[in-house]
Each structure stands twice: as structure tokens, then as C-alpha cells.
Amino acid sequence: MTLELAAVGIGTGPGAALPVVSAVAAPGHPGIVAVETEQAPVLASLVAGGRMKPDTGQVLLDGHDDPAAVRRTFALVDTPGVAEPFPVMTLKQIVHEELAFADRRPSRSDAATVLDELDVTRWADTHVQRVPTDARVRLLAELALLRPDVTGLVITAPERHGGAVADWFAVVRDIARRGVTVVLVTSKAAAETATALLDTITDHDDVADTTPEGPEDATRTEDAPPGLPTETSDTTDATAPLETRS
């Protein structure tokens, strides 16, 4: 599944709310949208996620202009004022809430399992505003992928929470390598670093090369995200590492 932002923008001229941007996101290769103004990250995320129609350009899903399909398959992750948790919510509370949104049983044991599998149990009772950015991105992204039909993510401005770009972008890249289509909306400075890191990916990192090709490859584990169960067969859904997913 490929998502293309083809010269999308909102407004015109130097004062445009969203200056024209373009990006292509595909499994294994996150699309990086570099924006700078205060409103632009939210607007870019809404456009990329099919929630807002751009004044110029198109958002194409596998070459088709289909906003409904984009809305159905792409979740907004940590988008300010739209899809971000309250700063004083604990990770435990966020997991309970997201399991309910995903039509799953938000029991204490299920929440504990999710926290453990994502290796964030140490922050279970910590306010999300105090959690390292890479852990925050991993938690919110993985929870979004639990929702029915969601196979793509639009992640908004992780850099605003601090931390090294290399740390949280490693999470973004790992999720994309599992076959998830990821659009990252970030600042120009963070985008430069992320793009440089993305350019270092070698051929063996591509999704096509991590897909099992035969029985002898069925138990490969080198590309599995840390703290999550690994694939045991070539029929495993690449977007579903959590044991709570049916």
C-alpha cells in the first residue's frame, strides 16, 4: 500500500497555512513531510490521513484518489489537538482507552500484556509527558495498529517531545519495515536527520527481503522490534505484533 502526497497545500503565497509539500510512503520506506509553521504539522497530518481536502494537489492511495479509503486505513498518531493523549495520562490509562477504541477487552491483564510486549512496563504509572519520546511513539503507534482496518499511520511531530531524532526515528523505521505504510510529519531539521538515516538503509533492510521466502526462513528474528513476539510463519500479519490482536 503506497500513499502519495502529490504537491498538496492549503492556502497560497508566503502566508499559506500549509506550503506545498510532496512525499511518498510505502511499506519499508516512511514518507517524510517537512513542515515548519505552527499549524502546518496538524494540517499536513489531516490531509495525509484523508481528514481534510487540500486546496492544491492530491492524496493518492495506490494511485487512486480515494479519501474514504485513506481515512479507513490510516490512523493519526499523536496529532496535536486531534489525536494526542492528555499529558497527565499514564501509559496504563492510555492502553486501557485504546483497547476500548479497538473493540478489545480493556482488562487489567490485557493492558499489562501490551505494556510488557512493548517493553514500557517501567513507565506504566508515569504521565506520558514524562516518557521518553521513542517509547511514546512506539506505544501510540502500536496501539493505533490494533484498530480495525488500520494498516497505515500518520505520525505527527515526535520532535516536539524532545529526545534524539535517531532514537524515535528508529521506531518509525522499524514499524515501516514490518509492512506498515508510515507518513512522518516533522520539522525541517528533524526531517533532514531522518532522511539521512533512511538513506543508510541497505537492500537487506527492505520489506521484500524480510519476507520469508521458504520454510527455512520462517523463524527469522533479526528484524523483529525489541520486546515484541517474532514472526513464526509467513502468514503472520506484519502489522500485528501484539498478542492481544486476533
BALUM-230287 format. One record per residue (C-alpha): x, y, z; residue in three letters; residue number from 1. Coordinates in Angstrom, 2 decimals, always signed. Layout:
# residues N
        X        Y        Z    r    k
        X        Y        Z  ALA  NUM
...
END
This chain:
# residues 246
        X        Y        Z    r    k
    +0.00    +0.00    +0.00  MET    1
    +1.52    +3.27    -1.16  THR    2
    +0.37    +6.72    -0.10  LEU    3
    +1.47    +9.71    -2.16  GLU    4
    +1.11   +13.35    -1.23  LEU    5
    +1.33   +14.94    -4.66  ALA    6
    +2.06   +18.68    -4.25  ALA    7
    -0.59   +19.17    -1.59  VAL    8
    -1.10   +22.54    +0.07  GLY    9
    -3.60   +24.72    +1.91  ILE   10
    -3.71   +28.41    +1.11  GLY   11
    -1.45   +30.25    -1.29  THR   12
    +1.54   +32.53    -1.24  GLY   13
    +4.09   +33.17    +1.52  PRO   14
    +1.43   +33.02    +4.21  GLY   15
    -0.04   +29.66    +3.19  ALA   16
    -1.24   +27.64    +6.15  ALA   17
    +0.36   +24.57    +4.58  LEU   18
    +3.00   +25.32    +1.95  PRO   19
    +3.04   +22.82    -0.90  VAL   20
    +4.64   +19.53    +0.13  VAL   21
    +5.14   +16.16    -1.55  SER   22
    +6.06   +12.73    -0.19  ALA   23
    +5.65    +9.05    -0.95  VAL   24
    +5.21    +6.44    +1.79  ALA   25
    +5.39    +2.71    +1.15  ALA   26
    +5.98    -0.39    +3.27  PRO   27
    +9.59    -0.34    +4.37  GLY   28
   +10.14    +3.30    +3.46  HIS   29
    +8.43    +6.01    +5.55  PRO   30
    +7.30    +9.12    +3.72  GLY   31
    +8.78   +12.21    +5.38  ILE   32
    +6.91   +15.52    +5.27  VAL   33
    +8.97   +18.51    +6.41  ALA   34
    +6.94   +21.48    +7.64  VAL   35
    +7.79   +24.37    +9.88  GLU   36
    +4.91   +26.68   +10.85  THR   37
    +2.83   +26.17   +13.98  GLU   38
    -0.31   +24.93   +12.22  GLN   39
    +1.33   +23.12    +9.32  ALA   40
    +2.10   +19.80   +11.09  PRO   41
    -1.54   +19.34   +12.07  VAL   42
    -2.82   +20.39    +8.65  LEU   43
    -0.34   +18.15    +6.85  ALA   44
    -1.39   +15.23    +9.05  SER   45
    -5.09   +15.84    +8.45  LEU   46
    -4.50   +15.98    +4.70  VAL   47
    -2.29   +12.88    +4.67  ALA   48
    -4.84   +10.98    +6.75  GLY   49
    -7.72   +11.87    +4.45  GLY   50
    -9.41   +14.03    +7.07  ARG   51
    -9.02   +17.31    +5.15  MET   52
    -9.11   +18.08    +1.43  LYS   53
    -6.11   +20.10    +0.27  PRO   54
    -6.61   +23.28    -1.75  ASP   55
    -3.99   +22.09    -4.22  THR   56
    -2.64   +18.68    -5.14  GLY   57
    -3.90   +15.19    -4.37  GLN   58
    -3.50   +12.41    -1.85  VAL   59
    -3.31    +9.13    -3.74  LEU   60
    -3.66    +5.65    -2.25  LEU   61
    -2.09    +3.14    -4.62  ASP   62
    -2.56    +5.70    -7.38  GLY   63
    -6.23    +6.39    -6.64  HIS   64
    -7.90    +9.50    -5.21  ASP   65
    -9.97    +7.79    -2.51  ASP   66
   -10.23    +9.84    +0.72  PRO   67
   -12.64    +7.36    +2.32  ALA   68
   -10.15    +4.51    +1.92  ALA   69
    -7.36    +6.68    +3.33  VAL   70
    -9.49    +7.57    +6.36  ARG   71
   -10.35    +3.92    +6.91  ARG   72
    -6.83    +2.56    +6.67  THR   73
    -4.71    +5.36    +8.16  PHE   74
    -4.71    +6.37   +11.82  ALA   75
    -3.44    +9.71   +13.09  LEU   76
    -0.83    +9.23   +15.80  VAL   77
    -0.11   +11.91   +18.40  ASP   78
    -1.52   +14.71   +16.25  THR   79
    -1.79   +17.84   +18.45  PRO   80
    -5.37   +18.75   +19.32  GLY   81
    -6.71   +15.85   +17.27  VAL   82
    -5.24   +12.51   +18.35  ALA   83
    -2.85   +13.11   +21.24  GLU   84
    -3.26   +11.83   +24.81  PRO   85
    -3.65   +14.27   +27.68  PHE   86
    -0.17   +14.98   +29.07  PRO   87
    -1.09   +13.71   +32.55  VAL   88
    -2.49   +10.37   +31.38  MET   89
    -0.39    +7.41   +32.43  THR   90
    +0.63    +4.76   +29.92  LEU   91
    -1.63    +2.30   +31.71  LYS   92
    -4.61    +4.63   +31.23  GLN   93
    -3.76    +5.19   +27.56  ILE   94
    -3.61    +1.45   +26.90  VAL   95
    -6.98    +0.87   +28.60  HIS   96
    -8.56    +3.61   +26.50  GLU   97
    -7.02    +2.46   +23.21  GLU   98
    -8.00    -1.17   +23.77  LEU   99
   -11.60    +0.01   +24.14  ALA  100
   -11.34    +2.05   +20.92  PHE  101
   -10.04    -1.05   +19.18  ALA  102
   -13.08    -3.03   +20.36  ASP  103
   -10.91    -5.18   +22.59  ARG  104
   -11.34    -6.13   +26.21  ARG  105
    -9.62    -3.37   +28.22  PRO  106
    -8.90    -5.61   +31.19  SER  107
    -6.05    -5.06   +33.60  ARG  108
    -4.30    -8.20   +32.44  SER  109
    -4.63    -7.30   +28.74  ASP  110
    -3.25    -3.82   +29.39  ALA  111
    -0.35    -5.31   +31.34  ALA  112
    +0.38    -7.68   +28.46  THR  113
    +0.53    -4.83   +25.95  VAL  114
    +2.82    -2.78   +28.17  LEU  115
    +5.10    -5.77   +28.68  ASP  116
    +5.29    -6.70   +24.99  GLU  117
    +6.19    -3.12   +24.08  LEU  118
    +8.82    -3.04   +26.83  ASP  119
    +7.30    +0.01   +28.52  VAL  120
    +6.08    -1.56   +31.77  THR  121
    +8.60    +0.53   +33.71  ARG  122
    +6.56    +3.61   +32.74  TRP  123
    +3.11    +2.09   +33.30  ALA  124
    +2.21    +4.61   +36.01  ASP  125
    +4.16    +7.53   +34.51  THR  126
    +2.48   +10.52   +32.88  HIS  127
    +3.00   +10.26   +29.13  VAL  128
    +4.58   +13.72   +29.03  GLN  129
    +7.49   +12.31   +31.06  ARG  130
    +8.05    +9.20   +28.96  VAL  131
   +10.99    +9.12   +26.50  PRO  132
    +9.90   +10.07   +23.00  THR  133
   +10.88    +6.76   +21.41  ASP  134
    +8.78    +4.83   +23.94  ALA  135
    +5.88    +7.24   +23.42  ARG  136
    +5.98    +6.82   +19.64  VAL  137
    +6.17    +3.04   +19.89  ARG  138
    +3.25    +2.79   +22.30  LEU  139
    +0.90    +5.14   +20.44  LEU  140
    +1.75    +3.70   +17.03  ALA  141
    +1.31    +0.08   +18.09  GLU  142
    -1.98    +0.86   +19.81  LEU  143
    -3.27    +2.60   +16.68  ALA  144
    -2.48    -0.53   +14.66  LEU  145
    -4.81    -2.52   +16.88  LEU  146
    -7.80    -0.66   +15.44  ARG  147
    -9.88    -2.49   +12.82  PRO  148
    -8.73    -1.95    +9.21  ASP  149
    -5.76    +0.26   +10.16  VAL  150
    -2.66    -0.64    +8.15  THR  151
    -1.12    +2.83    +7.82  GLY  152
    -0.03    +5.57   +10.21  LEU  153
    +0.43    +9.33   +10.08  VAL  154
    +2.79   +10.22   +12.95  ILE  155
    +2.87   +13.90   +13.86  THR  156
    +5.85   +15.88   +15.14  ALA  157
    +7.60   +13.49   +17.56  PRO  158
   +10.42   +16.05   +17.85  GLU  159
    +8.21   +18.32   +19.95  ARG  160
    +8.66   +15.92   +22.88  HIS  161
   +12.45   +16.11   +22.79  GLY  162
   +14.98   +13.30   +22.61  GLY  163
   +17.37   +12.32   +19.85  ALA  164
   +15.83   +12.05   +16.38  VAL  165
   +17.80    +8.86   +15.77  ALA  166
   +16.10    +7.17   +18.74  ASP  167
   +12.49    +7.83   +17.83  TRP  168
   +13.04    +7.54   +14.08  PHE  169
   +14.41    +4.04   +14.65  ALA  170
   +10.95    +3.15   +15.98  VAL  171
    +9.27    +4.70   +12.93  VAL  172
   +11.59    +2.82   +10.57  ARG  173
   +11.12    -0.50   +12.40  ASP  174
    +7.34    -0.22   +12.14  ILE  175
    +7.57    +0.58    +8.43  ALA  176
    +9.84    -2.42    +7.87  ARG  177
    +7.05    -4.69    +9.12  ARG  178
    +4.93    -3.67    +6.13  GLY  179
    +3.11    -0.71    +7.65  VAL  180
    +2.82    +2.40    +5.46  THR  181
    +4.02    +5.32    +7.60  VAL  182
    +3.89    +9.05    +6.93  VAL  183
    +6.08   +11.06    +9.29  LEU  184
    +5.24   +14.75    +9.61  VAL  185
    +8.11   +16.56   +11.29  THR  186
   +10.18   +19.73   +11.40  SER  187
   +12.66   +20.53    +8.64  LYS  188
   +15.64   +19.97   +10.93  ALA  189
   +14.35   +16.60   +12.16  ALA  190
   +13.39   +15.66    +8.59  ALA  191
   +16.97   +16.21    +7.42  GLU  192
   +18.28   +13.86   +10.10  THR  193
   +15.55   +11.27    +9.44  ALA  194
   +16.16   +11.38    +5.70  THR  195
   +19.89   +10.86    +6.22  ALA  196
   +19.15    +7.88    +8.44  LEU  197
   +16.69    +6.48    +5.91  LEU  198
   +19.30    +6.76    +3.18  ASP  199
   +21.56    +4.45    +5.17  THR  200
   +19.14    +1.54    +4.82  ILE  201
   +20.75    -1.22    +2.78  THR  202
   +18.98    -3.60    +0.47  ASP  203
   +18.70    -6.31    +3.10  HIS  204
   +16.63    -3.95    +5.27  ASP  205
   +13.82    -3.70    +2.73  ASP  206
   +10.48    -5.33    +3.47  VAL  207
   +10.77    -7.52    +0.38  ALA  208
   +13.95    -9.02    +1.78  ASP  209
   +12.49    -9.62    +5.26  THR  210
    +9.51   -11.59    +3.98  THR  211
   +10.08   -15.32    +4.47  PRO  212
   +10.77   -16.99    +1.14  GLU  213
   +10.63   -20.57    +2.26  GLY  214
   +10.37   -22.89    +5.25  PRO  215
   +14.00   -22.29    +6.20  GLU  216
   +13.23   -18.56    +6.61  ASP  217
   +10.08   -18.96    +8.70  ALA  218
   +11.74   -18.29   +12.03  THR  219
   +13.91   -15.30   +11.11  ARG  220
   +14.07   -12.87   +14.01  THR  221
   +16.66   -10.23   +13.15  GLU  222
   +14.06    -7.67   +12.01  ASP  223
   +11.60    -8.09   +14.88  ALA  224
   +11.01    -5.00   +17.04  PRO  225
   +12.57    -5.32   +20.51  PRO  226
   +10.21    -6.55   +23.17  GLY  227
    +7.65    -7.95   +20.75  LEU  228
    +6.86   -11.53   +19.70  PRO  229
    +8.57   -12.53   +16.45  THR  230
    +7.02   -14.00   +13.35  GLU  231
    +6.75   -17.76   +13.32  THR  232
    +5.20   -18.23    +9.91  SER  233
    +4.90   -16.44    +6.60  ASP  234
    +1.18   -15.89    +7.18  THR  235
    +1.62   -13.60   +10.18  THR  236
    +0.13   -10.12    +9.72  ASP  237
    +3.07    -7.73    +9.56  ALA  238
    +1.10    -5.01   +11.31  THR  239
    +0.12    -7.18   +14.27  ALA  240
    +2.95    -7.98   +16.69  PRO  241
    +0.83    -7.82   +19.84  LEU  242
    -0.59   -10.98   +21.30  GLU  243
    -3.85    -9.12   +22.03  THR  244
    -4.55    -8.88   +18.29  ARG  245
    -6.91   -11.53   +16.97  SER  246
END
